[in-house]
Amino acid sequence: MRAPRLKLNYAVTALIVGLLAAAPRIASAQDAAPAALERVVITAEKRLTLVDATPEAVTALSGAKLAEIGVTDLAGVATLVPNMSFTSVYGASQPFIRGIGNIFFTAGGDPGVAMYADGSYLSDQTSSNASLFDLQRVEVLRGPQGALYGRNATGGAVNLLSAKPTDSFKARVGVLFGDHGRKESEGFVSGPLGQSSTSARLSYQLKSMDGYTNNPLAGKTYGSVLPGGPSTVGPSRLDDLGTQSLRLQTATDLGGGSNLRLIAGYHREHDNGPSLVPLVDPVMVSGLLFGVVPSSDPRTAKSQGASNRVDVNTLQAIYERPIGTNTLTLSASYRKSRTGVFVDGDATEALTAGTRFDTASTDRSIDAHLASDDTGRLQWLIGATHLQFDQQQDIKVQSKVPLGFLQPGAAMNIPVPVEFLLGGQVRTTSSAAYADLRYALSPTLALQGGLRVNRDEKTATEYQTVAAFGLNGSAKPGAAWSSVPGSLALEWKISPDSLAYGKLSHGFKSGAINLGNLQPAAVKPETVTSFELGAKTSFLDKRGAVAAALFTSQYRDMQVSQVGLASVILTNASAAKINGLEVELQLRPVPAWTLGLNVGLMDPTYTDFVNTNLRAQPAVGPVSVNGRQLANVSRAQAGLNAEWAQSMGAYKTSLRADYVWRDKFYFTEFNTTDAMQAAYGLLNLSATLRPAAGPWKLYAQLKNTTNTTALTNMLIASPILLSARSVGYNPPRSFGVGATFDF
């Protein structure tokens, strides 16, 4: 069955490449003057500003354009932003910006990039990797955002903004079909509710896919790794997908300039989940005990059972009203989620290892801020916020290890059952007051500053049981931290089309409790001091725009992920330094062509960190990794896109190519080749066709055109499991064809 699929992939490739090659000849016949680039309004500073007039390193991406080119998740967003990357382990969202993020996926820790949905903070990493749909815009702020966005924004912040209800009736329905059994539908209906002052918008998304990773054990029934557990059945494929998402919004004009927006959302994902397969090592537990090892084929995983369940319910209320010439905004959010993940830990036909995560979270937050209007020399914003995040997590790791591991000199082919049980409950509370000021020193110079006074507290009830090692303990750890992150910036309006700025900022990431690990002390908070010089300008009668930023960031007590006895834990690296440069360019040289370029360069290094490499053979003691590259980030990234749009008779067509290149990166601080991904590039193509005045649109997408295979994540197991490396891969080449119809 693979031959027809490959032929169709190549046919779609040839069609889109051929059209791109023909585009210059068609465009050369045009006489019209090129149109100016669109100026984008953003809310990154919690007020409406133009992205090219905002003294911040911020990327704004249109939700409609993302959908058109096939970007429906955060991994796709990251490819369009300089110095941003994304990974995921056990379904947890793990974005990195300017070298800062976190691959921590257990409860008690926090990310280094703050995630927001319509202005409300998303605390739960295990359920925030939801599909993006019916979005107005995605805003990515790079660099520490401690003043306005507070805790856990030491690398940056991402805000997902939903498309709002409309005053007139609008509706859309779309379908898409592709290889690997891909079927999707997305749409919305929006408009006023009768003669009232309320309008509403109902959006939905359905996605299903059979999966692209084969399972030789499909359909076979297996017992549990340890006696007494439930039996499992090998799934037909891994990396499959089955999601349903729904969002209902209302917007009510309360009169006098006041309005109330209510948002209710539901997301459900029930599938086998992504593959996480151990790489083949010379010595493996499954090989010692049963003489079997995992498959070495990246698109094949031996799985005796897999399950991925995510359920998320959200409620938000956003109230705005004028107070004199100022605007008061109140925002409240409630988010409840439940996730369950089960994977075959050894990926062989033997009953060697299995891992199960069950997590339940409740997230409540409220924010109130008062902002001045944008007239006058002084503009200000003051606010306060409070958050409470409760999380229950239970982890069960079942494994069989050779008797020789526990009794030196004993046989290595006699299995001994070992079960790790750990978890508990953790509560996070955070309260803050903040202010942001901008004062115009002259018509061309302005001084901007922000300050936040923050108080975080974490308390937990935890347990850990490892009967084979005689461990059976519980504890009630707790810790609290105060912080005063802030920023100071000087803005220079060089000309009506050019802006330069310098910014000094300080960021804070909350301390952590490694839930279930019974550690006597909490992980220390992470802090950063960063200095940035930036410039933005437009040229060629606003047909070109460029933004550049040069930065240096000093991190203290950087939180890094490490191998623990039963799971990954957080610890502190004493210090790290990241220097970097970012450039974003847009150009419309002729009416039909729009070109884009983003480049990110960094020198991300540890400056004070001593640790032990548990995979080293022979074993060595602690080593200094000073000067080595930070884990999970590249020194260089680049993205290039070219879009051709042209009217041909009664139809409009567009063709787009996106090429993304990423330099090599390491999965650990030791920078060894056994935990490294070499540099690679990905090419994505897309095309659309629609009538000049008509309700429908046809489109095609071809992702990973060259069928490049690369590692996207790596999880190193406990030494008791020989520090096995479990990895995930990027999706293979795939295509989709779809249509939308507007009512």
N, C-alpha and C positions, 0 to 999 in steps of 0.2 A: 504493500500500500504506500510505500514511501516515494516511489518513482513519480506518480502523478502529482504528489504534493510538491516535490522538488521542481518539477516542470512548471507548476503554477507559480511558485516563488520566483523562479527565473523569468517567467513571462511578465509578472508584475514589475520586477526590477527593470527589465528591458524597456517596458512601456514608459515608466517614469523617467529613466535615464535618457531615453530617446526624446521625450518631450522637453527635458531640461536642455539637451543639446540643441534642439530646434528653437528654443525660446529666444536666443539672441537675434536670430534672423527675423523672427516675427516682430520683436521689440524694435528693431532698427527702423521699421517703417513708421514709427509713431512720430507725430509732430507736436503733441501736447507737451507743455512744460511739466517737469516733475512736481508732484505735490509735496508739501512740507510733511515732516514726520509728525505723528500724533503726539500731543503733549498729554501726559498721564497724570491724573489726580490721585494722590495717595493719602492714607491716614496714618502713616508711620509715626508721626509726632503727636498722635491723638488729636489732630486737627487737620483740616483739608489743606494740602500743599501740592505744588507741582513737583514731580520727581526730579526734574532738571533744575529746580530752584531750591531744593532741600539740601542743606549741608550735612549729608549723611551718605554713607556707602550703602545704597539701597537699590534692589532690583525689583521692578514691578512687572508681573506677568499676567497677561489677559487670560481670564478663565476660558473665554470662547476660543482663543487661539490655541491654548493648551489642549482642549478637546479636539480641535481640528487636526493637530499634528500627532495625536495619540498619546499625550502625556496625561495619565490618569492616576498617578501616585507620586509620592515624595521623591522616589528614586529618579523619576523622570524630571521633576523640577530641578533636582540637584545638578543635572547635566547642563542646565541653561544658566547657571549662576557661577561666577568666578569664585574659586577657592571654596566650593561647597561640594560635599559628597554625602552619600547615604548608604547605610548598611542596616541589616536586620537579622537578629537571631531569635528564634522562637517567637517570631511575629512582633517583637518589640521595635518601635521606631527609634532609629539611632542616626540622626543627622549630624554632620560635622560642618562647621563654618570656621574658616581661617585656622584650621588645625585643631579646633576644640570640639569635642562631642563626648560620647560615652558609649561603650558597648555593654554597659551594665544592664541586665534584663531582670534582675530579681528585686524584690521590694526593699525599700529603705533608702534607696539612692535617688539621684536626680540627674537629668540630662544637662549638658553644657550649652545646649541651644534651646531657648524657650519657645514652646509651641503654643499658638493661640488660634482659636476659631471665633471669628466675629468679635474679637477683643477679649475673649475669656480664656484664661490659662488652662491648658490641658496637662494635668499632673501625671496621668497614667500612661506610661510608655507602652505597656503591653497591649493597649487597645486603640492607640492614636494613629496607627498605620492604616487608617480607613481610606477607601477610594475617594478621589476628588471628583465631585460632580456639581453641575450647575453653580459654578463659582463666577463671581464678578472679577476677582483678582486674587493673586497670591503676592504678598509682599515679603521680601527677604532682606532683613537688616543685618549687615555684616559688622562685626566688632562688638565689644562690650556695650550692653544697653542697660546698665544698672540703674540709671536715674529714672527713666520712664517705665521700663519693663521689669526692673527689680531682680529678684533672685533667679539664679540658673540661666542667665543670659550672658555668660562670660565669653561665649563664642559669637552669639548673635541671637536673633529672634526671627520666627516665621509666623505670619498671620494669614490665615485662610479666611477670605471674605466672601460670603454667599451672595449670589445675585438676589436683589431685593424685589419685593412685590411692585407691580406696575399699576399706574392709574388707569390704563386702558387695557382691554382684553388682549392677551398674547398667549400662544400655546405652541408647543413643539413636541414632536415625537420622533425618535430616531432608533434605528436598528443597525447592527453590525454583525457580520459573519466572517470567520477566519479559520485558519488551520488550527490543529490541535483541539478541534471541537469547540472553538471559541464562538460564543453567542452573547450579544449584549443588547440592551435596550435602555434608552435614557430619554427623559423628557420633562416637561413642566407645563402647568397651566397657571396663568396669572391674570389678575384684574380686579376691579372693584366688586364689592359684595353688595349688589343691589344699589339703592340710593344712599347708602350709609357713607360715612367718612372713612370706612375701613376697606383696604384692599388686601388680597391674599395671594400666596404663591405656593403651589404644591409641586414638589420635584421628586423624581424617583430615578433610581438606577438599578438595573439587574445585570449581573455578570456571571457567566459560567464558562468553564474551560475544562477539557478532559485532563490536561496536564501534559508536559513534554518530557518527563523523566520516567522511563520504563521501569517496571518492577518484575523481575523474573519469578517472584514468589506470589504473584497476583492470584487471589482466590483460594489460597491454601490456608487452612486453619491451624493455629498454633496455641499452645498453652502459655502460661505466664513464665517469666524468667525465674521467679520464686514460686514454689508450690502454693496453691490456694488462691491465686489471683485469677482474674477473668481471662478467657481465651480471646484471641484476636484473629482477624482475617487479613491477609495481605491485600492492600489496595491495588487497583488496576494500574494507577499511575500516581506519581507525586508531582508537586508544583502545579496542581490543579487549582480551580477557583470556583467558588459558589457564594456570591454575595447578593444581598438585597439591601438597598438603602432608600430611605424616605425622609423628606424634610417638608414641614408645613410651617409657613410664616404668615403672620398678619402684620399690617402696618396701619395704625389708626391716627388720623389727624385730630388732636384733642382741642384744636383752636388756640389762637393766640401764639402760634409758632411752636406749640408743644406737640410731641408725637410719641407714640408707644409702639415698639416693635417686639413681637413675641415669636420665638423660634422653638419648634419641637422637632427632634430628630430621632431616627431609629436606624441602626445598622446591624446587620446580621451576616456572619460569615460561618458557614459550615462546610468544610472540605477536608482533604487529607493534609493540606498544608505544604509548605516548601520542604524540599529535601535538605537534609543535613547529614552528610555522608563522611565517615572517616576516610582519610587518605591512607593508602597502603604504606605501612612502615615495615622495616626488616623483622621486627619482633612485635607481635600484637597478641592481646589476651585471647581473642578468638582463635588465632593460629596455634597458640600454645595448648589450649584446651581441646579444640575440636578440629584443628587442621584446616580452617576456612578463613578467608579474608574478604573484605568488601570488594566490589567491582572497581576497576580502575577507569571505567568509562564514565566521563562526567555526566552523561545523560542516562545512566543506569544506576538504580539504587535497589538493593535487596532489602525489602521492608516486610516484616511480619505483621505490622500494624501501624497505622498512623491516624491521627485525628487532630483537627484544628477547629476550635469553636470560639467565636467572638460574638458577644451581644452587647450593644451599647445603646443607651437611652439618654437623651439630652433635653434640657429645657433651659431657655434663655429669655431674659426680658431686658430690653434696652429702652430707657426713657430719656427723652431730651426736652428741655424747656428753656426758653430765654429768661434771663434775670437781668433786666436792663439791657445793656448792650452785650452782656456776657451770656454764655451757654452752659447750663448744668447738664451733665450726663450721668445717669445711674445705670449700672449694668449688673445683673445678677445671673448666676449660672448654677445649674444642678446637672451633674453627669454621673450616671451609674453604669458600670460595665462589669462583665464577667467573661473570663477567658479560660479555656482549657486546652492544653497541648499535650499530645502523647507522641513520642517518636521511638522507633527501634534504634537503640543507642549504638549498636555495633554494625548494623546494616549487613548482616550475613544470614545464612540459612540456619545458624545455630542460635539457641536461646542463651545469649551471652549478656545482653544489657538492654534496659529500657528506661526511659525518662518520662515523667509526667509532671506538668505544672498546672495548678489550678489557682486562679487569682480572681478576687472580687474586690471592686473599688467603688468608692463613693466620693465625689469631688464637689465641693460647694465653695462658691466664691462670690464676692460682691465688691464693686469698685464704684467710687463716686468722684468725679472731678469737675471743677469749674474752670472754664477757659474764657479769656478775654476775646474780644473781636480782633480782627487783623489790621485795624487802623491804629494810628498813633505810634509813637516811638517805642513804647513799652508794650510788649505782649507777654502774657503770663498764663500759667496753668497750675492749679493746685489740686491735690487729690488725696484720697485715702483708700486703702484696699485691705481686705481680709480674706483668707483662704483656709479651709479645713479639708484635709485629704485623708481618708481612712482606707486602708488596704489590708486585706487578708490574703495570705499566700501560703500554699502547701506544696512542697516539692518532694517527690518520691523518685529516688534513683535506685533501681534494682540491677545487680550485676553478679556475675560469677567470676572469681579470680583464682589463679592457681594456688594450691596449698603452699607451694614454695615461696609465695609472696609473704605469707604469714608465719611460716616455720622454715627458716633457712636450712637448706639441705634436703627438704622434702621434694616430692615429685612435682613437676610443673604441668602435668596433664590431669591432675585431680582437681575438679572444680569445687570451690567453696562459696556458698551464697553470701552476698553482702548486700545489705539494704541501708540506704541513707534516707532518713526522714527528717525534714527540717522545714521551718516556716514560722508562722505566727501572725500577729496583727501589729501594724504600725500606724500611728496617727501623726500627721504633720499639720501644724498650724503656723500661719505666717500672717503678720500684720505690718502695715507700712503706711507712712505718710510721705508724700513726695511733692516736689515743686519744679517747674521748668519756666525759665525767664528768657526773654529775648529783648535786648535794648539796642535801638538804632543809634549808634554814636554819630552817624552822618548818613546822608543818602546812600552811601556806598559801603559803609562799615557797620557791622552789628556784632554785639557781644551776646553770647548765649551760654546759659549755665543751667545745670539741673542737680538736684540733691534728693536723696531718698533715705529715710530713717527706717530701718527694717529690723524685725524681731522674728526669728524662726525657732520653733521647738519641735522635737521629735521624741515620742515615747513609744515603747514597744513591749509586747509580751511575746516571747519567742521560745522555741524548743528545738532540740536536735537529738536524734536517736540513731546510733550506729551500733547495733547489738554485737556485731562481730568484733568491735574494738572496745566493748564495754562502756560505750558512751550513752548516757541518758540524762540530759540536762535541760534546764529551763532557766530563763532570766527575764528581768524587766528593765532593760536599759533605757536611758533617756539622756537628752542633751539639749542645750539651747544656745543660740548664737545671735549676737547683735551685729549689725553692719550699717555702714553709711556710704554706699556707693554714690557716685556723682560724675559730673562731666563739666568741662569748661571749653568753650569754642569761640573762635574769632572768624567771622564771615566777611568776605570782601567781594562786593559786586563789581567786578572789573569793568563790565559793560552790560548792556541789556541782555546779551546772550552768553555771558561768561561769569562764572562763580568760582571762587577759591575759598578754602577754609582750612583751619588748623584746629585739632580737637584733642584734648587730654581727657581721658575717661578712666574710671575705676569701677570694676565689676566684682560681684560676689556670687559664689555658688554655695548653697547650703551644705552643711556637714551631712554625714550619712551614717546609718546603722545597717550593718550587714545582717539583715534579718535571718535568724536561724543559725548563725555561726557562733553565738555565745562569746563574742569578743568583749573584753572588759572596758574598752574605750571606743567612742565613736570616731569615725573618720573625720578629720579636720576639714573645715570649709576651704574651698578653692578661691583665691583672689587673683585679680589681674589689674595691672596698670598699663594703659595703652596710649600711645601717641600716634595721631594720624594726620597726614597732609593730603588734601584732596582738591580736585578741580573738575568742573563741568563746563562744557561749552557746546554751542551749536554753530554750524557753518554752512556754506553753500545755500544761503537763504533758508535756513532751518531744514535743509534736506539731509544734513548730517549732524550727528551728536556724539560726543565722546565724554566719558567720565573715567577718571583715574584716581587711585588712592594708594598712597605709600604709608605703611604702618609698621610699628614695632610694639610688641606686647611682652611684658614680663609677668610670668605666672609664679605664684607661690603656693606651695602645698597642692599642686595640680593633682586632681583625682584621676587615678588610672585603674584599669581592670586587671585583676591578677587571678591566677589559678588557686582555688581553695581546696579543702579536703573533699567537699561534696559539690560545690558550685563555684561560679565566678564570684569574686569579692572585690570591693573597692579598697584601695589603699592610697597613700599620698606619695607622690614624687616631690622632693623638696623644692625644686625649681625647674623652670623651663623658659625658653625664649623663642619667640616667633617673629621674624621679620618678613615682610611681604610687599608685593605690588599687585594691583588689580587694574585692569583696563576693560571697559565696555565701549563698544563702537557700533553705531547704526548709521547706515548710509543708503540714500536713494539717489543713485547717479542718473538714472533715467526713470521715466514714469513707471515702467513695468517691473523694475528690479528693486528689491530691498535686501541689503546685505547686513549681516550682523557678525560681530566678533566679540568673544570674551576670553580674557587671559588671566590666569592667576598664578603667581610665582611666590613661593615661600621658602624660608629656611627655618623649618620647625625642629628645634633640638632640645634635648634635655640638658640642663646645665648643672644639676645636682641630684643624682639619682643612683642609688646602689641597690641591686637586686640579684636574685639567684635564678638562673635559667634551668628550670626543672627538666627540660628536654636535652640538656647537654650530655653528651657521652664522650669520654667518661665524665662523671659528675664533678663539678667544680664548685667552689664556694661563691659567696657574693662577689659580683663584679660591678665596676662603675660603667654606666652607659652614658656618661657625660659626652656631649657632642654627637650622639646618635639621633637619628631621625625619629620623630614622634610616631607612635603606632597608628595605623589606619589612615594616614594622610599622605598625600603626594607633595613633592616639591614643585611640581608644575602641572597645570591643567589648562586646556584650551578648548573652546567651542567655536565653530564656524558654521553659519547658516546662510543660505541664499534662497530667496523666494521670488518667483516670477508670477505676476498677476496681470492678466490681459483680457480685454473684451474681444471676442471673436464672433461677429454677427450678433445674434440674439443671446449669446451665452458669455459667461465669465468663467475663466479657468485660472487656477493657481497651482503652481508646482513648487515644492520646497524640499531642500536637502539640508540635513543637520549632521555635522560631523563633530564628534566629541573625542578628545584624546586625553588620556591620563597617564602621568609618569608612574614609575614603579612605586609601590608602597609595601610596608611591612606590617604584619599583624601583631608583632610584639616589639618591645623596646630594645631587644637584643639585635635586631636587624640581621637575622640569619636567613640564608636562602631557603631553608625548609619552611619558613613562614613568610613568604614573599609572593607578591603578584607583580610580574614584569609589566612594563608599559604596554598599553594597548589603546586601540581606537574603535569607535562604533559609528556606523553610518546609518541614519534613518531617513527614509524618503516618504513624502506624502503628496497627495494631489486632490484637488476639488474641482467640481464642475457644477454650475448652477445657471439658470436663466437670468438675464439681466433684470427682469422684473417677473419673478415667479417665486412660489413658496417652497420649492424643493431644492435639495443639494445632494449630490453624489460625491463620495470621497473614498480614497484608498490610502492605506498606510502600509509601509514595509519597514519593519524594525530590524536592526542588526543585520543589514543587508549582506555583509561579508561573512555572517555566521561565526563571529568571533566568540571564543569561550574564555572566560576569565573568572577568577575567584572574586567573590564579593564579600565574603566573611569567613572567619576562622575561629573556632572555639576549641581551646586546648583543655583536655580533661585532667582530672585529678592524677597525681603520680601513681595512685593505687591501680589506675587503669592505663599505666604506662604513658601518660600524657599524650594520649591519642589526639590527632588533629582532625576535627570534624569541620567540613567546609560546605559552603553554598556557592552556586554558580549563577552568572547572569543568564537571562533567557536566551534561547537560540533564535535564529532567524524566524520571523513570523510575519504573516500578512493579514490584513483585514480590509474588507470592503463594506461600505455602509451608506445609508441614506437618512436624511432628515426631512421632515415636512413641517412647515410653519402654518398655523391656522390664523 
